[in-house]
Amino acid sequence: MTDSPMQRMVGDIAPAFVHLTDDVLFGEVWARPELSPRDRSLVTITSLVTAGNTEQLRAHIPMGLDNGLTREEIVEAITHVAFYAGWPRAVSALTLAKELFAR
Protein backbone atom coordinates (compact mmCIF):
# COMPACT_ATOMS: atom_id res chain seq x y z
CA MET A 1 0.00 0.00 0.00
CA THR A 2 1.04 3.55 -0.62
CA ASP A 3 1.87 5.88 2.23
CA SER A 4 -0.76 8.46 1.35
CA PRO A 5 -2.18 10.99 3.80
CA MET A 6 -5.43 9.00 3.91
CA GLN A 7 -3.49 5.77 4.52
CA ARG A 8 -1.76 7.41 7.48
CA MET A 9 -5.04 8.80 8.84
CA VAL A 10 -7.35 5.78 8.65
CA GLY A 11 -5.59 2.98 6.78
CA ASP A 12 -5.43 0.79 9.84
CA ILE A 13 -9.21 0.81 10.31
CA ALA A 14 -10.63 1.58 6.85
CA PRO A 15 -8.51 0.14 4.02
CA ALA A 16 -11.45 0.16 1.59
CA PHE A 17 -12.01 3.86 2.27
CA VAL A 18 -8.31 4.51 1.59
CA HIS A 19 -8.62 2.62 -1.71
CA LEU A 20 -11.67 4.65 -2.76
CA THR A 21 -9.96 7.91 -1.83
CA ASP A 22 -6.53 7.22 -3.29
CA ASP A 23 -7.36 5.07 -6.30
CA VAL A 24 -10.85 6.11 -7.33
CA LEU A 25 -11.19 9.76 -6.27
CA PHE A 26 -7.62 10.96 -6.72
CA GLY A 27 -6.50 8.24 -9.13
CA GLU A 28 -9.43 8.23 -11.54
CA VAL A 29 -11.79 11.16 -10.98
CA TRP A 30 -9.08 13.79 -10.61
CA ALA A 31 -7.33 12.40 -13.72
CA ARG A 32 -10.32 12.78 -16.02
CA PRO A 33 -9.45 15.17 -18.87
CA GLU A 34 -12.71 17.15 -18.89
CA LEU A 35 -11.43 19.49 -16.15
CA SER A 36 -7.88 20.50 -15.39
CA PRO A 37 -6.46 19.84 -11.91
CA ARG A 38 -6.56 23.63 -11.39
CA ASP A 39 -10.27 23.76 -12.17
CA ARG A 40 -10.97 20.69 -10.04
CA SER A 41 -9.22 22.40 -7.13
CA LEU A 42 -11.32 25.54 -7.58
CA VAL A 43 -14.52 23.49 -7.61
CA THR A 44 -13.40 21.45 -4.61
CA ILE A 45 -12.40 24.46 -2.51
CA THR A 46 -15.67 26.27 -3.16
CA SER A 47 -17.66 23.08 -2.51
CA LEU A 48 -15.92 22.56 0.80
CA VAL A 49 -16.60 26.16 1.82
CA THR A 50 -20.25 25.81 0.83
CA ALA A 51 -20.61 22.63 2.89
CA GLY A 52 -18.78 24.14 5.87
CA ASN A 53 -16.01 21.52 5.70
CA THR A 54 -13.23 23.87 6.76
CA GLU A 55 -10.97 21.11 8.09
CA GLN A 56 -10.70 19.55 4.62
CA LEU A 57 -9.51 22.91 3.27
CA ARG A 58 -6.22 22.31 5.13
CA ALA A 59 -5.36 19.82 2.39
CA HIS A 60 -7.19 21.36 -0.55
CA ILE A 61 -5.96 24.96 -0.38
CA PRO A 62 -2.29 23.90 -0.63
CA MET A 63 -3.27 21.39 -3.33
CA GLY A 64 -5.02 24.20 -5.20
CA LEU A 65 -1.86 26.31 -5.07
CA ASP A 66 0.15 23.32 -6.32
CA ASN A 67 -2.40 22.90 -9.13
CA GLY A 68 -1.94 26.47 -10.33
CA LEU A 69 -4.45 28.55 -8.41
CA THR A 70 -3.18 31.83 -7.04
CA ARG A 71 -3.83 33.09 -3.54
CA GLU A 72 -5.90 35.87 -5.06
CA GLU A 73 -8.07 33.41 -6.99
CA ILE A 74 -8.68 31.32 -3.87
CA VAL A 75 -9.64 34.40 -1.85
CA GLU A 76 -11.89 35.65 -4.65
CA ALA A 77 -13.61 32.27 -4.96
CA ILE A 78 -14.28 32.20 -1.21
CA THR A 79 -15.52 35.80 -1.30
CA HIS A 80 -17.83 35.00 -4.20
CA VAL A 81 -19.27 31.88 -2.57
CA ALA A 82 -19.90 33.77 0.70
CA PHE A 83 -23.08 35.17 -0.79
CA TYR A 84 -24.36 31.67 -1.57
CA ALA A 85 -22.89 29.59 1.28
CA GLY A 86 -23.07 32.02 4.16
CA TRP A 87 -20.82 34.67 5.63
CA PRO A 88 -19.63 32.64 8.66
CA ARG A 89 -18.44 29.81 6.43
CA ALA A 90 -16.51 32.25 4.26
CA VAL A 91 -14.97 33.93 7.31
CA SER A 92 -13.83 30.53 8.61
CA ALA A 93 -12.39 29.62 5.21
CA LEU A 94 -10.61 32.96 4.78
CA THR A 95 -9.15 32.73 8.27
CA LEU A 96 -7.77 29.30 7.47
CA ALA A 97 -6.53 30.43 4.04
CA LYS A 98 -4.63 33.30 5.69
CA GLU A 99 -3.00 30.81 8.09
CA LEU A 100 -2.05 28.45 5.27
CA PHE A 101 -0.70 31.26 3.06
CA ALA A 102 1.62 32.34 5.90
CA ARG A 103 3.42 28.99 5.89
N, CA and C atoms as an extended XYZ file, in Angstrom:
309
Properties=species:S:1:pos:R:3:atomname:S:1:resname:S:1:resid:I:1 pbc="F F F"
N         0.821       -1.193        0.000 N   MET     1
C         0.000        0.000        0.000 CA  MET     1
C         0.860        1.250        0.000 C   MET     1
N         0.323        2.293       -0.595 N   THR     2
C         1.042        3.553       -0.616 CA  THR     2
C         0.968        4.217        0.749 C   THR     2
N         1.861        5.131        0.977 N   ASP     3
C         1.874        5.877        2.228 CA  ASP     3
C         1.227        7.241        1.994 C   ASP     3
N        -0.028        7.233        1.622 N   SER     4
C        -0.763        8.462        1.348 CA  SER     4
C        -1.235        9.094        2.647 C   SER     4
N        -1.619       10.365        2.598 N   PRO     5
C        -2.183       10.985        3.798 CA  PRO     5
C        -3.385       10.211        4.347 C   PRO     5
N        -4.258        9.738        3.456 N   MET     6
C        -5.428        8.998        3.910 CA  MET     6
C        -5.013        7.674        4.534 C   MET     6
N        -4.007        7.027        3.954 N   GLN     7
C        -3.495        5.772        4.517 CA  GLN     7
C        -3.000        6.013        5.940 C   GLN     7
N        -2.272        7.104        6.144 N   ARG     8
C        -1.756        7.411        7.478 CA  ARG     8
C        -2.888        7.750        8.447 C   ARG     8
N        -3.943        8.395        7.955 N   MET     9
C        -5.036        8.803        8.842 CA  MET     9
C        -5.910        7.632        9.269 C   MET     9
N        -6.351        6.802        8.313 N   VAL    10
C        -7.346        5.779        8.652 CA  VAL    10
C        -7.062        4.420        8.023 C   VAL    10
N        -5.891        4.239        7.453 N   GLY    11
C        -5.590        2.983        6.781 CA  GLY    11
C        -5.674        1.764        7.670 C   GLY    11
N        -5.387        1.930        8.937 N   ASP    12
C        -5.432        0.785        9.844 CA  ASP    12
C        -6.854        0.320       10.144 C   ASP    12
N        -7.830        1.205       10.012 N   ILE    13
C        -9.207        0.812       10.313 CA  ILE    13
C       -10.124        0.795        9.088 C   ILE    13
N        -9.736        1.472        8.012 N   ALA    14
C       -10.629        1.581        6.850 CA  ALA    14
C        -9.871        1.450        5.534 C   ALA    14
N        -9.281        0.298        5.264 N   PRO    15
C        -8.509        0.138        4.024 CA  PRO    15
C        -9.348        0.337        2.764 C   PRO    15
N       -10.610       -0.039        2.772 N   ALA    16
C       -11.453        0.156        1.588 CA  ALA    16
C       -11.669        1.646        1.336 C   ALA    16
N       -11.842        2.419        2.403 N   PHE    17
C       -12.009        3.863        2.270 CA  PHE    17
C       -10.745        4.488        1.684 C   PHE    17
N        -9.588        4.028        2.137 N   VAL    18
C        -8.314        4.513        1.588 CA  VAL    18
C        -8.247        4.206        0.097 C   VAL    18
N        -8.614        2.996       -0.286 N   HIS    19
C        -8.616        2.620       -1.709 CA  HIS    19
C        -9.523        3.550       -2.514 C   HIS    19
N       -10.738        3.778       -2.034 N   LEU    20
C       -11.672        4.647       -2.757 CA  LEU    20
C       -11.132        6.065       -2.873 C   LEU    20
N       -10.518        6.559       -1.811 N   THR    21
C        -9.962        7.910       -1.832 CA  THR    21
C        -8.760        8.002       -2.763 C   THR    21
N        -7.796        7.128       -2.547 N   ASP    22
C        -6.535        7.217       -3.291 CA  ASP    22
C        -6.659        6.772       -4.744 C   ASP    22
N        -7.326        5.650       -4.966 N   ASP    23
C        -7.359        5.069       -6.298 CA  ASP    23
C        -8.520        5.574       -7.151 C   ASP    23
N        -9.686        5.692       -6.553 N   VAL    24
C       -10.847        6.114       -7.333 CA  VAL    24
C       -10.927        7.639       -7.401 C   VAL    24
N       -11.039        8.298       -6.258 N   LEU    25
C       -11.191        9.759       -6.274 CA  LEU    25
C        -9.971       10.451       -6.873 C   LEU    25
N        -8.800       10.254       -6.239 N   PHE    26
C        -7.618       10.963       -6.724 CA  PHE    26
C        -6.949       10.265       -7.897 C   PHE    26
N        -7.119        8.969       -8.028 N   GLY    27
C        -6.504        8.241       -9.129 CA  GLY    27
C        -7.283        8.305      -10.422 C   GLY    27
N        -8.601        8.246      -10.333 N   GLU    28
C        -9.429        8.229      -11.541 CA  GLU    28
C       -10.186        9.542      -11.761 C   GLU    28
N       -10.949        9.967      -10.783 N   VAL    29
C       -11.791       11.159      -10.979 CA  VAL    29
C       -10.931       12.395      -11.239 C   VAL    29
N        -9.922       12.609      -10.426 N   TRP    30
C        -9.078       13.788      -10.614 CA  TRP    30
C        -8.260       13.719      -11.903 C   TRP    30
N        -8.104       12.552      -12.481 N   ALA    31
C        -7.329       12.396      -13.716 CA  ALA    31
C        -8.166       12.550      -14.979 C   ALA    31
N        -9.474       12.655      -14.832 N   ARG    32
C       -10.322       12.783      -16.018 CA  ARG    32
C        -9.966       14.072      -16.764 C   ARG    32
N        -9.930       14.030      -18.086 N   PRO    33
C        -9.450       15.171      -18.868 CA  PRO    33
C       -10.450       16.323      -19.027 C   PRO    33
N       -11.697       16.120      -18.639 N   GLU    34
C       -12.709       17.153      -18.890 CA  GLU    34
C       -12.487       18.427      -18.075 C   GLU    34
N       -11.819       18.322      -16.940 N   LEU    35
C       -11.432       19.494      -16.149 CA  LEU    35
C        -9.959       19.376      -15.801 C   LEU    35
N        -9.284       20.496      -15.788 N   SER    36
C        -7.878       20.501      -15.392 CA  SER    36
C        -7.782       20.336      -13.873 C   SER    36
N        -6.622       19.909      -13.366 N   PRO    37
C        -6.456       19.842      -11.909 CA  PRO    37
C        -6.710       21.204      -11.242 C   PRO    37
N        -6.321       22.286      -11.909 N   ARG    38
C        -6.560       23.632      -11.385 CA  ARG    38
C        -8.056       23.872      -11.201 C   ARG    38
N        -8.828       23.557      -12.240 N   ASP    39
C       -10.275       23.760      -12.168 CA  ASP    39
C       -10.913       22.844      -11.139 C   ASP    39
N       -10.438       21.615      -11.050 N   ARG    40
C       -10.969       20.693      -10.038 CA  ARG    40
C       -10.690       21.227       -8.638 C   ARG    40
N        -9.526       21.815       -8.435 N   SER    41
C        -9.216       22.402       -7.133 CA  SER    41
C       -10.142       23.565       -6.815 C   SER    41
N       -10.414       24.401       -7.797 N   LEU    42
C       -11.316       25.535       -7.576 CA  LEU    42
C       -12.715       25.052       -7.197 C   LEU    42
N       -13.209       24.061       -7.917 N   VAL    43
C       -14.524       23.487       -7.614 CA  VAL    43
C       -14.517       22.862       -6.222 C   VAL    43
N       -13.469       22.134       -5.902 N   THR    44
C       -13.398       21.454       -4.612 CA  THR    44
C       -13.346       22.444       -3.462 C   THR    44
N       -12.509       23.460       -3.575 N   ILE    45
C       -12.405       24.462       -2.508 CA  ILE    45
C       -13.743       25.144       -2.272 C   ILE    45
N       -14.392       25.580       -3.340 N   THR    46
C       -15.673       26.269       -3.158 CA  THR    46
C       -16.744       25.311       -2.632 C   THR    46
N       -16.707       24.061       -3.037 N   SER    47
C       -17.664       23.080       -2.514 CA  SER    47
C       -17.449       22.843       -1.028 C   SER    47
N       -16.205       22.751       -0.621 N   LEU    48
C       -15.916       22.556        0.801 CA  LEU    48
C       -16.357       23.752        1.627 C   LEU    48
N       -16.132       24.963        1.109 N   VAL    49
C       -16.599       26.163        1.818 CA  VAL    49
C       -18.114       26.130        1.937 C   VAL    49
N       -18.787       25.834        0.844 N   THR    50
C       -20.247       25.811        0.833 CA  THR    50
C       -20.798       24.815        1.847 C   THR    50
N       -20.154       23.669        1.972 N   ALA    51
C       -20.612       22.635        2.895 CA  ALA    51
C       -20.143       22.870        4.334 C   ALA    51
N       -19.296       23.866        4.537 N   GLY    52
C       -18.781       24.143        5.875 CA  GLY    52
C       -17.710       23.172        6.332 C   GLY    52
N       -17.047       22.514        5.387 N   ASN    53
C       -16.011       21.525        5.702 CA  ASN    53
C       -14.628       22.170        5.745 C   ASN    53
N       -14.466       23.089        6.672 N   THR    54
C       -13.233       23.870        6.762 CA  THR    54
C       -12.009       22.991        6.989 C   THR    54
N       -12.130       21.947        7.788 N   GLU    55
C       -10.970       21.111        8.089 CA  GLU    55
C       -10.367       20.509        6.819 C   GLU    55
N       -11.199       20.133        5.864 N   GLN    56
C       -10.697       19.554        4.621 CA  GLN    56
C        -9.960       20.578        3.766 C   GLN    56
N       -10.219       21.867        4.010 N   LEU    57
C        -9.508       22.906        3.268 CA  LEU    57
C        -8.023       22.919        3.602 C   LEU    57
N        -7.645       22.378        4.762 N   ARG    58
C        -6.217       22.307        5.129 CA  ARG    58
C        -5.424       21.543        4.074 C   ARG    58
N        -6.036       20.575        3.458 N   ALA    59
C        -5.363       19.818        2.395 CA  ALA    59
C        -5.615       20.436        1.028 C   ALA    59
N        -6.828       20.951        0.807 N   HIS    60
C        -7.191       21.355       -0.549 CA  HIS    60
C        -6.718       22.757       -0.943 C   HIS    60
N        -6.522       23.654       -0.003 N   ILE    61
C        -5.962       24.961       -0.381 CA  ILE    61
C        -4.516       24.802       -0.849 C   ILE    61
N        -3.647       24.120       -0.100 N   PRO    62
C        -2.290       23.899       -0.631 CA  PRO    62
C        -2.286       23.118       -1.945 C   PRO    62
N        -3.186       22.146       -2.078 N   MET    63
C        -3.274       21.393       -3.328 CA  MET    63
C        -3.677       22.325       -4.468 C   MET    63
N        -4.599       23.228       -4.192 N   GLY    64
C        -5.016       24.200       -5.205 CA  GLY    64
C        -3.855       25.073       -5.654 C   GLY    64
N        -3.046       25.516       -4.703 N   LEU    65
C        -1.859       26.306       -5.065 CA  LEU    65
C        -0.909       25.470       -5.922 C   LEU    65
N        -0.709       24.212       -5.535 N   ASP    66
C         0.151       23.317       -6.324 CA  ASP    66
C        -0.423       23.078       -7.719 C   ASP    66
N        -1.751       23.132       -7.840 N   ASN    67
C        -2.401       22.895       -9.135 CA  ASN    67
C        -2.554       24.159       -9.968 C   ASN    67
N        -1.977       25.270       -9.508 N   GLY    68
C        -1.937       26.467      -10.333 CA  GLY    68
C        -2.849       27.606       -9.932 C   GLY    68
N        -3.645       27.425       -8.885 N   LEU    69
C        -4.455       28.546       -8.410 CA  LEU    69
C        -3.551       29.549       -7.707 C   LEU    69
N        -3.909       30.810       -7.786 N   THR    70
C        -3.180       31.827       -7.036 CA  THR    70
C        -3.903       32.082       -5.720 C   THR    70
N        -3.203       32.699       -4.803 N   ARG    71
C        -3.833       33.088       -3.536 CA  ARG    71
C        -5.019       34.000       -3.809 C   ARG    71
N        -4.833       34.920       -4.737 N   GLU    72
C        -5.896       35.873       -5.062 CA  GLU    72
C        -7.135       35.164       -5.614 C   GLU    72
N        -6.930       34.150       -6.440 N   GLU    73
C        -8.066       33.406       -6.992 CA  GLU    73
C        -8.804       32.628       -5.898 C   GLU    73
N        -8.054       32.056       -4.973 N   ILE    74
C        -8.683       31.325       -3.872 CA  ILE    74
C        -9.501       32.271       -3.005 C   ILE    74
N        -8.927       33.412       -2.658 N   VAL    75
C        -9.641       34.403       -1.850 CA  VAL    75
C       -10.872       34.903       -2.594 C   VAL    75
N       -10.754       35.170       -3.865 N   GLU    76
C       -11.892       35.648       -4.652 CA  GLU    76
C       -12.999       34.605       -4.730 C   GLU    76
N       -12.620       33.347       -4.898 N   ALA    77
C       -13.615       32.271       -4.958 CA  ALA    77
C       -14.360       32.160       -3.632 C   ALA    77
N       -13.637       32.252       -2.525 N   ILE    78
C       -14.282       32.196       -1.206 CA  ILE    78
C       -15.174       33.416       -1.005 C   ILE    78
N       -14.713       34.589       -1.408 N   THR    79
C       -15.518       35.799       -1.298 CA  THR    79
C       -16.796       35.667       -2.118 C   THR    79
N       -16.671       35.157       -3.322 N   HIS    80
C       -17.833       34.998       -4.195 CA  HIS    80
C       -18.847       34.037       -3.583 C   HIS    80
N       -18.368       32.913       -3.098 N   VAL    81
C       -19.271       31.885       -2.574 CA  VAL    81
C       -19.889       32.291       -1.234 C   VAL    81
N       -19.337       33.297       -0.576 N   ALA    82
C       -19.902       33.767        0.701 CA  ALA    82
C       -21.361       34.161        0.550 C   ALA    82
N       -21.711       34.716       -0.575 N   PHE    83
C       -23.084       35.170       -0.795 CA  PHE    83
C       -24.052       34.012       -1.004 C   PHE    83
N       -23.538       32.849       -1.324 N   TYR    84
C       -24.362       31.667       -1.567 CA  TYR    84
C       -24.285       30.672       -0.406 C   TYR    84
N       -23.134       30.599        0.246 N   ALA    85
C       -22.892       29.591        1.279 CA  ALA    85
C       -23.074       30.125        2.693 C   ALA    85
N       -22.951       31.421        2.839 N   GLY    86
C       -23.067       32.021        4.161 CA  GLY    86
C       -21.780       32.707        4.586 C   GLY    86
N       -21.960       33.846        5.208 N   TRP    87
C       -20.823       34.669        5.629 CA  TRP    87
C       -19.937       33.962        6.648 C   TRP    87
N       -20.497       33.312        7.683 N   PRO    88
C       -19.627       32.644        8.660 CA  PRO    88
C       -18.738       31.573        8.039 C   PRO    88
N       -19.259       30.836        7.093 N   ARG    89
C       -18.444       29.813        6.430 CA  ARG    89
C       -17.295       30.454        5.660 C   ARG    89
N       -17.569       31.548        5.009 N   ALA    90
C       -16.512       32.246        4.264 CA  ALA    90
C       -15.474       32.828        5.215 C   ALA    90
N       -15.908       33.381        6.331 N   VAL    91
C       -14.965       33.925        7.313 CA  VAL    91
C       -14.055       32.811        7.830 C   VAL    91
N       -14.639       31.666        8.149 N   SER    92
C       -13.827       30.533        8.615 CA  SER    92
C       -12.831       30.103        7.550 C   SER    92
N       -13.268       30.033        6.306 N   ALA    93
C       -12.390       29.616        5.209 CA  ALA    93
C       -11.288       30.636        4.961 C   ALA    93
N       -11.622       31.917        4.996 N   LEU    94
C       -10.612       32.956        4.777 CA  LEU    94
C        -9.597       32.992        5.913 C   LEU    94
N       -10.063       32.780        7.128 N   THR    95
C        -9.148       32.734        8.269 CA  THR    95
C        -8.153       31.590        8.115 C   THR    95
N        -8.650       30.439        7.705 N   LEU    96
C        -7.771       29.300        7.470 CA  LEU    96
C        -6.839       29.551        6.290 C   LEU    96
N        -7.364       30.121        5.211 N   ALA    97
C        -6.528       30.432        4.044 CA  ALA    97
C        -5.372       31.346        4.448 C   ALA    97
N        -5.673       32.370        5.241 N   LYS    98
C        -4.626       33.300        5.695 CA  LYS    98
C        -3.543       32.538        6.462 C   LYS    98
N        -3.955       31.633        7.332 N   GLU    99
C        -3.004       30.813        8.088 CA  GLU    99
C        -2.143       29.952        7.163 C   GLU    99
N        -2.781       29.314        6.188 N   LEU   100
C        -2.051       28.453        5.268 CA  LEU   100
C        -1.129       29.253        4.338 C   LEU   100
N        -1.541       30.419        3.926 N   PHE   101
C        -0.700       31.256        3.063 CA  PHE   101
C         0.557       31.724        3.789 C   PHE   101
N         0.473       31.855        5.109 N   ALA   102
C         1.615       32.344        5.898 CA  ALA   102
C         2.713       31.298        6.060 C   ALA   102
N         2.413       30.062        5.713 N   ARG   103
C         3.421       28.986        5.893 CA  ARG   103
C         4.476       29.033        4.835 C   ARG   103
